[in-house]
């Protein structure tokens, strides 16, 4: 099928497929270089910066993210910038809790905890951005007054774990749509 598509694109472009042509770029993308270069084996992940006012979230998120990428097995985590093929940096930009359901007396009974980060992945060997300033978010709906009671600390842990998995999958494969909730998918 790829060859048929290539032939179709070549025919439409007047036979020009190689080089800097748009058709050549499309074909190169279809053949598929993964998000991370095939030659990349190591990654450094410095502690994320906190701009949310919740500094412990950025530290815990970084540790869980390192664990998630290590568990994937594709990349080895290194501490020395000189030994890293890739560099993943991030900023925790938002930590917000807002009511989503109220009791008949107007008191909030369910809340949404949302954490949003901006991440960038750099190929250090080729000095190029793989992705830059990509926003990734996670949220957890919880209640500390009606069953099932979930304290804020537990909701935060769940949201951080989900966010770490999303960033890890985004880094390794380029997609995290399988991890999106029904609300995020608009269903």
VOVODO-801573 format. One line per field, with one value per atom (N, C-alpha, C, O): atom name; y, z, x. Coordinates in nm, 4 decimals. Layout:
<pts>
atom = CA	... $
v = Y	... $
w = Z	... $
u = X	... $
</pts>
This chain:
<pts>
atom = N	CA	C	O	N	CA	C	O	N	CA	C	O	N	CA	C	O	N	CA	C	O	N	CA	C	O	N	CA	C	O	N	CA	C	O	N	CA	C	O	N	CA	C	O	N	CA	C	O	N	CA	C	O	N	CA	C	O	N	CA	C	O	N	CA	C	O	N	CA	C	O	N	CA	C	O	N	CA	C	O	N	CA	C	O	N	CA	C	O	N	CA	C	O	N	CA	C	O	N	CA	C	O	N	CA	C	O	N	CA	C	O	N	CA	C	O	N	CA	C	O	N	CA	C	O	N	CA	C	O	N	CA	C	O	N	CA	C	O	N	CA	C	O	N	CA	C	O	N	CA	C	O	N	CA	C	O	N	CA	C	O	N	CA	C	O	N	CA	C	O	N	CA	C	O	N	CA	C	O	N	CA	C	O	N	CA	C	O	N	CA	C	O	N	CA	C	O	N	CA	C	O	N	CA	C	O	N	CA	C	O	N	CA	C	O	N	CA	C	O	N	CA	C	O	N	CA	C	O	N	CA	C	O	N	CA	C	O	N	CA	C	O	N	CA	C	O	N	CA	C	O	N	CA	C	O	N	CA	C	O	N	CA	C	O	N	CA	C	O	N	CA	C	O	N	CA	C	O	N	CA	C	O	N	CA	C	O	N	CA	C	O	N	CA	C	O	N	CA	C	O	N	CA	C	O	N	CA	C	O	N	CA	C	O	N	CA	C	O	N	CA	C	O	N	CA	C	O	N	CA	C	O	N	CA	C	O	N	CA	C	O	N	CA	C	O	N	CA	C	O	N	CA	C	O	N	CA	C	O	N	CA	C	O	N	CA	C	O	N	CA	C	O	N	CA	C	O	N	CA	C	O	N	CA	C	O	N	CA	C	O	N	CA	C	O	N	CA	C	O	N	CA	C	O	N	CA	C	O	N	CA	C	O	N	CA	C	O	N	CA	C	O	N	CA	C	O	N	CA	C	O	N	CA	C	O	N	CA	C	O	N	CA	C	O	N	CA	C	O	N	CA	C	O	N	CA	C	O	N	CA	C	O	N	CA	C	O	N	CA	C	O	N	CA	C	O	N	CA	C	O	N	CA	C	O	N	CA	C	O	N	CA	C	O	N	CA	C	O	N	CA	C	O	N	CA	C	O	N	CA	C	O	N	CA	C	O	N	CA	C	O	N	CA	C	O	N	CA	C	O	N	CA	C	O	N	CA	C	O	N	CA	C	O	N	CA	C	O	N	CA	C	O	N	CA	C	O	N	CA	C	O	N	CA	C	O	N	CA	C	O	N	CA	C	O	N	CA	C	O	N	CA	C	O	N	CA	C	O	N	CA	C	O	N	CA	C	O	N	CA	C	O	N	CA	C	O	N	CA	C	O	N	CA	C	O	N	CA	C	O	N	CA	C	O	N	CA	C	O	N	CA	C	O	N	CA	C	O	N	CA	C	O	N	CA	C	O	N	CA	C	O	N	CA	C	O	N	CA	C	O	N	CA	C	O	N	CA	C	O	N	CA	C	O	N	CA	C	O	N	CA	C	O	N	CA	C	O	N	CA	C	O	N	CA	C	O	N	CA	C	O	N	CA	C	O	N	CA	C	O	N	CA	C	O	N	CA	C	O	N	CA	C	O	N	CA	C	O	N	CA	C	O	N	CA	C	O	N	CA	C	O	N	CA	C	O	N	CA	C	O	N	CA	C	O	N	CA	C	O	N	CA	C	O	N	CA	C	O	N	CA	C	O	N	CA	C	O	N	CA	C	O	N	CA	C	O	N	CA	C	O	N	CA	C	O	N	CA	C	O	N	CA	C	O	N	CA	C	O	N	CA	C	O	N	CA	C	O	N	CA	C	O	N	CA	C	O	N	CA	C	O	N	CA	C	O	N	CA	C	O $
v = -0.1193	0.0000	0.1255	0.2236	0.1215	0.2360	0.2637	0.3792	0.1565	0.1758	0.2361	0.3218	0.1907	0.2456	0.3929	0.4738	0.4268	0.5667	0.6484	0.7610	0.5919	0.6608	0.6839	0.7908	0.5829	0.5974	0.7055	0.7856	0.7065	0.8088	0.9483	1.0405	0.9640	1.0939	1.1347	1.2518	1.0381	1.0680	1.1143	1.2098	1.0468	1.0846	1.2251	1.3040	1.2554	1.3872	1.4982	1.6132	1.4648	1.5681	1.5779	1.6482	1.5082	1.5134	1.4292	1.4585	1.3252	1.2335	1.2749	1.1990	1.3902	1.4390	1.3871	1.4313	1.2920	1.2345	1.2536	1.2557	1.2669	1.2724	1.4163	1.5107	1.4303	1.5631	1.6386	1.5809	1.7692	1.8557	1.8767	1.9626	1.7998	1.8195	1.7821	1.7023	1.8393	1.8070	1.6583	1.5949	1.6040	1.4621	1.3765	1.2778	1.4128	1.3379	1.3428	1.2430	1.4571	1.4704	1.3859	1.3215	1.3862	1.3058	1.1577	1.0846	1.1135	0.9731	0.9370	0.8285	1.0258	1.0004	0.9850	0.8984	1.0681	1.0594	0.9306	0.8712	0.8868	0.7639	0.6413	0.5461	0.6438	0.5307	0.5211	0.4120	0.6334	0.6360	0.6287	0.5199	0.7410	0.7483	0.7611	0.8419	0.6835	0.6984	0.8376	0.9142	0.8698	1.0001	1.0217	1.1271	0.9231	0.9342	0.8664	0.7618	0.9242	0.8651	0.7222	0.6904	0.6386	0.4984	0.4856	0.3926	0.5777	0.5704	0.6168	0.5964	0.6784	0.7303	0.6163	0.5385	0.6083	0.5037	0.5571	0.4854	0.6824	0.7383	0.8710	0.9428	0.9006	1.0247	1.0799	1.0048	1.2105	1.2775	1.3533	1.4178	1.3440	1.4128	1.4919	1.4388	1.6181	1.7008	1.7216	1.7075	1.7551	1.7822	1.8938	1.9967	1.8710	1.9707	2.0957	2.0882	2.2101	2.3367	2.3524	2.3035	2.4217	2.4422	2.5877	2.6784	2.6082	2.7406	2.7383	2.8308	2.6299	2.6112	2.6493	2.6662	2.6627	2.6890	2.5622	2.5695	2.4460	2.3170	2.2456	2.1523	2.2876	2.2359	2.0856	2.0247	2.0244	1.8797	1.8028	1.6926	1.8588	1.7917	1.7745	1.6673	1.8770	1.8670	1.7635	1.6906	1.7559	1.6580	1.5148	1.4274	1.4922	1.3582	1.3196	1.2054	1.4130	1.3866	1.3452	1.2496	1.4153	1.3825	1.2416	1.1655	1.2065	1.0721	0.9653	0.8637	0.9879	0.8889	0.8813	0.7737	0.9929	0.9936	0.9132	0.8342	0.9331	0.8543	0.7052	0.6238	0.6705	0.5299	0.4770	0.3666	0.5543	0.5105	0.4901	0.3934	0.5793	0.5648	0.4472	0.3750	0.4280	0.3121	0.1815	0.0870	0.1773	0.0552	0.0242	-0.0924	0.1265	0.1048	0.0271	-0.0556	0.0533	-0.0228	0.0297	-0.0172	0.1235	0.1748	0.2640	0.2598	0.3444	0.4392	0.4160	0.3824	0.4345	0.4282	0.5701	0.6631	0.5857	0.7159	0.7359	0.6482	0.8510	0.8839	1.0159	1.0989	1.0325	1.1551	1.2557	1.3736	1.2099	1.2959	1.3466	1.2679	1.4784	1.5400	1.5004	1.4865	1.4827	1.4471	1.3076	1.2802	1.2196	1.0820	1.0642	0.9555	1.1684	1.1581	1.1898	1.2893	1.1026	1.1287	1.2276	1.3100	1.2182	1.3020	1.3746	1.3309	1.4860	1.5631	1.5987	1.6622	1.5568	1.5869	1.6852	1.6537	1.8038	1.9060	1.9421	1.9297	1.9868	2.0208	2.1250	2.1505	2.1847	2.2847	2.2510	2.2337	2.2418	2.2247	2.3643	2.4495	2.3860	2.5193	2.5416	2.6551	2.4330	2.4492	2.3354	2.2180	2.3715	2.2775	2.3469	2.4477	2.2911	2.3611	2.2614	2.1503	2.3033	2.2261	2.3158	2.4286	2.2634	2.3412	2.2514	2.1345	2.3056	2.2271	2.1937	2.2740	2.0715	2.0327	1.9896	1.9936	1.9483	1.9131	1.9750	1.9824	2.0191	2.0847	2.0098	1.9433	2.0225	1.9660	2.0585	2.1661	2.0154	2.0989	2.2292	2.3275	2.2301	2.3539	2.4426	2.5480	2.3987	2.4807	2.4552	2.5259	2.3554	2.3217	2.2293	2.1404	2.2491	2.1584	2.0178	2.0015	1.9163	1.7783	1.6960	1.5948	1.7370	1.6734	1.7841	1.8929	1.7512	1.8494	1.7860	1.6642	1.8699	1.8253	1.8819	2.0029	1.7918	1.8313	1.8183	1.7110	1.9256	1.9253	1.9701	2.0670	1.8974	1.9321	1.9420	1.8515	2.0519	2.0708	2.1031	2.1808	2.0423	2.0652	2.1004	2.0728	2.1610	2.1848	2.1102	2.1284	2.0258	1.9453	1.9689	1.9996	1.9534	1.9630	1.8491	1.8172	1.7884	1.6795	1.7216	1.7592	1.7146	1.7601	1.6439	1.5690	1.6299	1.5355	1.6087	1.6952	1.5743	1.6473	1.6174	1.7019	1.5004	1.4640	1.5429	1.5818	1.5666	1.6389	1.7831	1.8551	1.8255	1.9626	2.0060	2.1097	1.9231	1.9596	1.9234	1.8295	2.0008	1.9730	1.8599	1.8621	1.7627	1.6585	1.7084	1.6974	1.7625	1.8427	1.9494	1.9316	2.0603	2.1770	2.2353	2.2534	2.2639	2.3279	2.2560	2.3194	2.1253	2.0464	2.0396	2.0045	2.0732	2.0703	1.9310	1.8718	1.8801	1.7519	1.7772	1.8472	1.7205	1.7434	1.6142	1.5168	1.6173	1.5055	1.5612	1.6636	1.4932	1.5381	1.4193	1.3090	1.4448	1.3428	1.4084	1.5171	1.3426	1.3908	1.3155	1.1931	1.3899	1.3281	1.4010	1.5107	1.3365	1.3986	1.3659	1.2515	1.4664	1.4429	1.4500	1.4548	1.4508	1.4562	1.3495	1.3082	1.3035	1.1999	1.0741	1.0827	0.9565	0.8311	0.8201	0.8691	0.7597	0.7123	0.8308	0.9077	0.8435	0.9538	0.9299	0.8248	1.0298	1.0261	1.1561	1.2636	1.1477	1.2725	1.3373	1.2705	1.4666	1.5396	1.4781	1.4707	1.4339	1.3766	1.2520	1.2318	1.1687	1.0493	1.0873	1.0280	1.1841	1.2311	1.2896	1.2686	1.3632	1.4202	1.3089	1.3168	1.2044	1.0918	1.0247	0.9912	1.0052	0.9432	1.0304	0.9800	1.1611	1.2531	1.2597	1.2643	1.2603	1.2644	1.1362	1.1413	1.0215	0.8934	0.8899	0.8471	0.9350	0.9400	1.0348	1.0040	1.1482	1.2463	1.1912	1.2113	1.1228	1.0625	0.9604	0.9574	0.8769	0.7784	0.8483	0.8060	0.9544	1.0273	1.0885	1.0799	1.1499	1.2112	1.1040	1.1229	0.9917	0.8823	0.8284	0.8091	0.8042	0.7532	0.8575	0.8233	0.9836	1.0932	1.0956	1.1131	1.0783	1.0835	0.9669	0.9863	0.8474	0.7285	0.7074	0.6720	0.7290	0.6958	0.8151	0.8044	0.9281	1.0452	1.0614	1.1646	0.9624	0.9667	0.9229	0.8384	0.9791	0.9263	0.9203	0.9175	0.9184	0.9227	0.8012	0.8112	0.6876	0.5707	0.5948	0.5286	0.6882	0.7174	0.8295	0.8644	0.8861	0.9975	0.9469	0.8367	1.0295	0.9961	1.0275	1.0918	0.9805	1.0077	1.1576	1.2062	1.2319	1.3751	1.4440	1.5363	1.3982	1.4592	1.4284	1.5104	1.3127	1.2757	1.3399	1.3301	1.4059	1.4758	1.3827	1.4136	1.2689	1.1728	1.1810	1.1077 $
w = 0.0000	0.0000	0.0000	-0.0674	0.0769	0.0823	-0.0554	-0.0958	-0.1276	-0.2629	-0.3564	-0.4388	-0.3433	-0.4265	-0.3960	-0.4865	-0.2681	-0.2287	-0.2815	-0.3278	-0.2747	-0.3267	-0.4764	-0.5260	-0.5491	-0.6941	-0.7248	-0.8166	-0.6476	-0.6664	-0.6405	-0.7183	-0.5309	-0.5007	-0.6066	-0.6437	-0.6551	-0.7603	-0.8869	-0.9514	-0.9221	-1.0423	-1.0282	-1.1227	-0.9092	-0.8866	-0.8848	-0.9156	-0.8488	-0.8384	-0.9639	-0.9655	-1.0677	-1.1911	-1.1825	-1.2506	-1.0996	-1.0895	-0.9883	-0.9631	-0.9307	-0.8365	-0.6967	-0.6345	-0.6461	-0.5152	-0.4175	-0.2968	-0.4617	-0.3706	-0.3373	-0.3863	-0.2525	-0.2209	-0.1259	-0.0348	-0.1481	-0.0571	-0.0991	-0.0435	-0.1959	-0.2401	-0.1298	-0.0414	-0.1362	-0.0395	-0.0442	0.0594	-0.1649	-0.1802	-0.1126	-0.0469	-0.1279	-0.0631	0.0878	0.1559	0.1393	0.2849	0.3338	0.4383	0.2574	0.2958	0.2946	0.3879	0.1896	0.1822	0.2960	0.3531	0.3293	0.4414	0.5711	0.6529	0.5896	0.7111	0.7130	0.8190	0.5959	0.5900	0.6190	0.6820	0.5729	0.6008	0.7491	0.8030	0.8138	0.9570	1.0320	1.0582	1.0660	1.1709	1.2986	1.3049	1.3998	1.5238	1.5832	1.5366	1.6854	1.7494	1.7954	1.7707	1.8614	1.9022	1.7956	1.7431	1.7637	1.6604	1.6966	1.8137	1.5967	1.6196	1.6926	1.7709	1.6677	1.7282	1.8738	1.9432	1.9201	2.0579	2.1555	2.1395	2.2571	2.3580	2.5001	2.5916	2.5194	2.6542	2.6606	2.5614	2.7797	2.7997	2.9383	3.0347	2.9464	3.0744	3.0992	3.0095	3.2228	3.2599	3.3875	3.4977	3.3729	3.4933	3.5652	3.5058	3.6938	3.7673	3.6986	3.6613	3.6826	3.6202	3.7069	3.8295	3.6419	3.7137	3.7543	3.6872	3.8658	3.9138	3.8981	3.9482	3.8277	3.8141	3.8644	3.8399	3.9356	3.9785	4.1236	4.1646	4.2007	4.3427	4.4265	4.5482	4.3633	4.4330	4.4009	4.3205	4.4623	4.4245	4.4424	4.3696	4.5363	4.5532	4.4339	4.4052	4.3643	4.2473	4.1388	4.0791	4.1124	4.0062	4.0414	3.9536	4.1677	4.2080	4.1958	4.1409	4.2470	4.2400	4.0952	4.0563	4.0151	3.8738	3.8017	3.7241	3.8262	3.7602	3.7970	3.7101	3.9235	3.9678	3.9031	3.8553	3.9015	3.8404	3.6891	3.6304	3.6266	3.4831	3.4511	3.3567	3.5289	3.5097	3.5237	3.4451	3.6240	3.6431	3.5228	3.4757	3.4728	3.3593	3.2340	3.1608	3.2088	3.0905	3.1084	3.0127	3.2288	3.2562	3.2352	3.1759	3.2842	3.2721	3.1266	3.0907	3.0426	2.9008	2.8367	2.7482	2.8809	2.8330	2.7068	2.6713	2.6386	2.5138	2.5396	2.4638	2.6453	2.6753	2.8157	2.9084	2.8289	2.9606	3.0154	2.9436	3.1421	3.2078	3.2515	3.3143	3.2178	3.2606	3.3367	3.3190	3.4221	3.5021	3.4421	3.4774	3.3521	3.2912	3.1563	3.0657	3.1435	3.0204	2.8991	2.7887	2.9188	2.8081	2.7533	2.6368	2.8350	2.7924	2.7373	2.6917	2.7412	2.6989	2.5508	2.5007	2.4820	2.3425	2.3355	2.2444	2.4332	2.4363	2.5699	2.6702	2.5686	2.6915	2.6956	2.6041	2.8031	2.8223	2.9375	3.0505	2.9093	3.0124	3.0227	2.9266	3.1414	3.1597	3.2667	3.3513	3.2597	3.3576	3.4005	3.3167	3.5305	3.5819	3.5852	3.6643	3.4988	3.4817	3.5618	3.5958	3.5919	3.6542	3.7513	3.7194	3.8669	3.9643	4.0165	4.0868	3.9810	4.0152	4.0650	4.0134	4.1650	4.2142	4.2000	4.2493	4.1318	4.1160	4.1369	4.0986	4.1968	4.2188	4.0857	3.9925	4.0792	3.9593	3.9898	3.9012	4.1149	4.1567	4.2936	4.3785	4.3130	4.4374	4.5040	4.4378	4.6355	4.7105	4.6928	4.6340	4.7437	4.7335	4.8098	4.7805	4.9089	4.9846	4.9211	4.9748	4.8061	4.7352	4.7727	4.7260	4.8563	4.8945	4.7892	4.7383	4.7559	4.6591	4.7180	4.8299	4.6416	4.6877	4.6003	4.6457	4.4802	4.3924	4.3334	4.3001	4.3219	4.2711	4.1627	4.1578	4.0773	3.9738	4.0075	4.0211	4.0206	4.0393	3.9024	3.8420	3.8551	3.7225	3.7337	3.8026	3.6645	3.6572	3.5092	3.4313	3.4711	3.3322	3.3287	3.4098	3.2336	3.2164	3.0711	2.9810	3.0517	2.9173	2.9101	2.9948	2.8076	2.7938	2.6579	2.5593	2.6560	2.5318	2.5298	2.6314	2.4134	2.3941	2.2874	2.1763	2.3233	2.2333	2.2005	2.2887	2.0718	2.0256	2.0390	1.9575	2.1402	2.1694	2.0684	2.0449	2.0090	1.9118	1.7821	1.7215	1.7397	1.6146	1.6374	1.5421	1.7640	1.7997	1.7362	1.6702	1.7577	1.7036	1.8032	1.8818	1.7971	1.8811	1.8188	1.6991	1.8989	1.8531	1.8746	1.7857	1.9916	2.0130	2.1146	2.2001	2.1034	2.1873	2.2444	2.1738	2.3731	2.4433	2.4207	2.3964	2.4290	2.4134	2.5473	2.6492	2.5465	2.6703	2.6906	2.5996	2.8119	2.8516	2.9850	3.0710	3.0020	3.1252	3.1746	3.1009	3.3000	3.3606	3.4684	3.5297	3.4911	3.5990	3.6673	3.6130	3.7851	3.8665	3.9329	3.9895	3.9261	3.9941	4.1268	4.1311	4.2335	4.3659	4.4569	4.4267	4.5692	4.6712	4.8077	4.8357	4.8909	5.0269	5.1263	5.2474	5.0728	5.1621	5.1339	5.2265	5.0108	4.9802	4.9304	4.8648	4.9617	4.9194	4.7678	4.7016	4.7117	4.7791	4.8118	4.7235	4.9377	4.9841	4.9407	4.9673	4.8736	4.8294	4.8742	4.8318	4.9599	5.0018	4.8858	4.7896	4.8966	4.7915	4.7637	4.6481	4.8677	4.8487	4.7599	4.6773	4.7764	4.6934	4.5502	4.4552	4.5341	4.3998	4.3298	4.2101	4.4048	4.3479	4.3009	4.1915	4.3837	4.3451	4.2171	4.1290	4.2073	4.0873	3.9635	3.8566	3.9788	3.8655	3.8240	3.7047	3.9206	3.8894	3.8184	3.7212	3.8658	3.8020	3.6578	3.5675	3.6369	3.5023	3.4129	3.2967	3.4672	3.3907	3.3530	3.2408	3.4451	3.4163	3.3030	3.2132	3.3065	3.1987	3.0656	2.9628	3.0668	2.9429	2.8830	2.7623	2.9672	2.9167	2.8647	2.7611	2.9351	2.8913	2.7559	2.6664	2.7407	2.6131	2.5036	2.3913	2.5347	2.4380	2.3933	2.2748	2.4865	2.4557	2.3671	2.2693	2.4008	2.3300	2.1988	2.0983	2.1982	2.0779	2.0064	1.8897	2.0743	2.0116	2.0381	2.0026	2.0998	2.1216	2.2633	2.3195	2.3204	2.4465	2.4455	2.5511	2.3271	2.3172	2.3825	2.4282	2.3879	2.4542	2.6028	2.6654	2.6601	2.8025	2.8337	2.9503	2.7316	2.7537	2.8136	2.7833	2.8982	2.9576	2.8585	2.7557	2.8925	2.8064	2.7953	2.6886	2.9044	2.9021	2.8058	2.7335	2.8058	2.7173	2.5710	2.4832	2.5458	2.4080	2.3612	2.2437	2.4524	2.4152	2.4005	2.3284	2.4686	2.4589	2.5792	2.5887 $
u = 0.0822	0.0000	0.0864	0.0551	0.1965	0.2872	0.3457	0.3600	0.3796	0.4355	0.3311	0.3630	0.2059	0.0995	0.0777	0.0572	0.0823	0.0674	0.1847	0.1663	0.3055	0.4236	0.4126	0.4483	0.3627	0.3454	0.2423	0.2602	0.1352	0.0319	0.0875	0.0632	0.1624	0.2215	0.3232	0.3314	0.4004	0.4987	0.4281	0.4714	0.3199	0.2454	0.1880	0.1902	0.1366	0.0767	0.1807	0.1494	0.3042	0.4064	0.4920	0.5930	0.4519	0.5281	0.6554	0.7537	0.6541	0.7664	0.8708	0.9644	0.8584	0.9587	0.9269	0.8303	1.0090	0.9803	1.0948	1.0707	1.2126	1.3266	1.3614	1.2993	1.4624	1.5129	1.4236	1.3644	1.4143	1.3407	1.1961	1.1276	1.1489	1.0112	0.9132	0.9445	0.7974	0.6929	0.6590	0.6388	0.6530	0.6227	0.7284	0.6955	0.8537	0.9621	0.9496	0.9728	0.9137	0.8962	0.7800	0.7888	0.6701	0.5541	0.5915	0.5586	0.6599	0.7005	0.7951	0.7844	0.8865	0.9776	0.9010	0.9323	0.8017	0.7205	0.6389	0.6192	0.5913	0.5134	0.5994	0.5534	0.7240	0.8130	0.8399	0.8582	0.8423	0.8400	0.9700	1.0213	1.0228	1.1239	1.0431	0.9504	1.0761	1.0004	1.0197	1.1040	0.9423	0.9535	1.0967	1.1553	1.1520	1.2914	1.3772	1.3391	1.4909	1.5760	1.6173	1.6381	1.6285	1.6653	1.7983	1.8177	1.8891	2.0224	2.0254	2.1251	1.9179	1.9141	1.8882	1.7941	1.9741	1.9604	1.9539	1.9132	1.9936	1.9995	1.9242	1.9115	1.8750	1.8004	1.8314	1.8466	1.8405	1.8527	1.7225	1.6683	1.6737	1.5501	1.5778	1.5639	1.6167	1.6373	1.5042	1.3973	1.5123	1.3889	1.3123	1.3686	1.1808	1.0949	1.0908	1.0987	1.0784	1.0626	0.9168	0.8259	0.8969	0.7609	0.7201	0.7866	0.6095	0.5494	0.4053	0.3279	0.3708	0.2322	0.2076	0.0927	0.3130	0.2962	0.2908	0.2736	0.3053	0.3064	0.4383	0.4388	0.5506	0.6821	0.6995	0.7779	0.6294	0.6460	0.5912	0.6379	0.4934	0.4362	0.5424	0.5518	0.6218	0.7231	0.8292	0.8753	0.8684	0.9701	0.9170	0.9841	0.7972	0.7382	0.7119	0.7363	0.6626	0.6364	0.7647	0.7637	0.8740	1.0008	1.0452	1.0878	1.0357	1.0762	0.9883	1.0387	0.8587	0.7673	0.7875	0.7756	0.8176	0.8440	0.9700	0.9712	1.0746	1.1971	1.1676	1.2160	1.0882	1.0502	0.9735	1.0008	0.8781	0.7953	0.8798	0.8592	0.9740	1.0591	1.1550	1.1830	1.2049	1.2913	1.2151	1.2671	1.0920	1.0107	0.9775	0.9615	0.9671	0.9410	1.0554	1.0330	1.1764	1.2911	1.3569	1.4651	1.2970	1.3548	1.4758	1.5728	1.4715	1.5785	1.6332	1.5595	1.7627	1.8267	1.8365	1.8732	1.8036	1.8130	1.9586	2.0180	2.0147	2.1514	2.1489	2.0597	2.2497	2.2584	2.3555	2.3527	2.4411	2.5423	2.4934	2.4662	2.4823	2.4337	2.5184	2.4657	2.6470	2.7377	2.7092	2.7382	2.6531	2.6264	2.4852	2.4497	2.4058	2.2654	2.2497	2.3021	2.1763	2.1398	2.0239	2.0162	1.9341	1.8144	1.8058	1.8621	1.7343	1.7109	1.5623	1.5098	1.4957	1.3546	1.3429	1.3801	1.2917	1.2750	1.1278	1.0520	1.0892	0.9495	0.9282	1.0139	0.8097	0.7675	0.6260	0.5375	0.6046	0.4693	0.4081	0.4485	0.3108	0.2536	0.1256	0.0922	0.0538	-0.0767	-0.1045	-0.0852	-0.1490	-0.2033	-0.3281	-0.3203	-0.4432	-0.5678	-0.6712	-0.6835	-0.7440	-0.8575	-0.9801	-0.9824	-1.0815	-1.2032	-1.3253	-1.3240	-1.4295	-1.5519	-1.6190	-1.6196	-1.6761	-1.7501	-1.8936	-1.9790	-1.9216	-2.0569	-2.0835	-1.9947	-2.2073	-2.2445	-2.3603	-2.4400	-2.3671	-2.4810	-2.6015	-2.5907	-2.7141	-2.8351	-2.8197	-2.8878	-2.7292	-2.7056	-2.5980	-2.5636	-2.5453	-2.4476	-2.3020	-2.2128	-2.2776	-2.1404	-2.0789	-2.1472	-1.9511	-1.8877	-1.8733	-1.8246	-1.9161	-1.9033	-1.8079	-1.7545	-1.7870	-1.6876	-1.6011	-1.6482	-1.4710	-1.3746	-1.2889	-1.2717	-1.2363	-1.1426	-1.0054	-0.9875	-0.9094	-0.7703	-0.7030	-0.7044	-0.6455	-0.5827	-0.4386	-0.4068	-0.3517	-0.2098	-0.1742	-0.2040	-0.1105	-0.0691	0.0795	0.1299	0.1482	0.2916	0.3206	0.2414	0.4346	0.4867	0.6194	0.7069	0.6333	0.7547	0.8189	0.7520	0.9507	1.0275	1.1279	1.1895	1.1435	1.2387	1.3386	1.3012	1.4665	1.5729	1.6645	1.7065	1.6950	1.7963	1.9297	1.9620	2.0057	2.1297	2.2397	2.3261	2.2382	2.3430	2.3290	2.4288	2.2049	2.1797	2.1368	2.1070	2.1335	2.0969	1.9649	1.9572	1.8594	1.7290	1.6197	1.6324	1.5124	1.3963	1.3156	1.2868	1.2799	1.1885	1.0461	0.9617	1.0202	0.9001	0.9338	1.0205	0.8637	0.8953	0.7666	0.6674	0.7712	0.6594	0.5259	0.4232	0.5295	0.4082	0.3353	0.3946	0.2069	0.1291	0.0718	0.0137	0.0894	0.0319	-0.0374	0.0161	-0.1558	-0.2294	-0.2928	-0.3079	-0.3285	-0.3981	-0.4894	-0.4593	-0.6010	-0.6877	-0.7520	-0.7586	-0.7979	-0.8638	-0.9843	-0.9729	-1.0992	-1.2191	-1.2277	-1.2156	-1.2485	-1.2510	-1.3484	-1.3954	-1.3771	-1.4609	-1.4026	-1.3668	-1.3938	-1.3475	-1.4632	-1.4417	-1.5892	-1.7054	-1.8106	-1.8805	-1.8244	-1.9234	-1.8526	-1.7488	-1.9094	-1.8464	-1.8424	-1.9340	-1.7432	-1.6223	-1.5305	-1.4923	-1.4969	-1.4133	-1.2688	-1.2104	-1.2135	-1.0736	-1.0096	-1.0517	-0.9077	-0.8422	-0.7662	-0.7283	-0.7451	-0.6726	-0.5364	-0.4949	-0.4660	-0.3321	-0.3367	-0.2478	-0.4394	-0.4519	-0.4894	-0.4382	-0.5770	-0.6137	-0.4910	-0.4714	-0.4085	-0.2855	-0.1925	-0.1367	-0.1755	-0.0894	-0.1393	-0.0600	-0.2708	-0.3276	-0.3059	-0.2715	-0.3262	-0.3070	-0.1600	-0.1297	-0.0691	0.0745	0.1167	0.1921	0.0691	0.1019	0.0514	0.1232	-0.0718	-0.1289	-0.0486	-0.0220	-0.0110	0.0659	0.2035	0.2498	0.2679	0.3992	0.3870	0.4712	0.2830	0.2628	0.2386	0.2916	0.1594	0.1298	0.2563	0.2790	0.3376	0.4609	0.5554	0.6192	0.5652	0.6531	0.6084	0.6907	0.4791	0.4278	0.4460	0.4830	0.4206	0.4416	0.5871	0.6155	0.6783	0.8211	0.8639	0.9360	0.8201	0.8662	0.7922	0.8538	0.6594	0.5829	0.5215	0.4836	0.5112	0.4519	0.3038	0.2468	0.2387	0.0949	0.0634	0.1330	-0.0397	-0.0906	-0.2425	-0.3056	-0.3010	-0.4470	-0.5130	-0.6269	-0.4447	-0.5022	-0.5224	-0.6052	-0.4482	-0.4574	-0.5561	-0.5748	-0.6190	-0.7114	-0.8430	-0.8889	-0.9014	-1.0303	-1.1424	-1.1211	-1.2615	-1.3787	-1.4023	-1.4395	-1.3813	-1.4038	-1.3066	-1.3443	-1.1814	-1.0818	-1.1109	-1.0841	-1.1647	-1.1969	-1.3263	-1.3618	-1.3971	-1.5203	-1.6392	-1.7340	-1.6348	-1.7457	-1.8338	-1.9322 $
</pts>
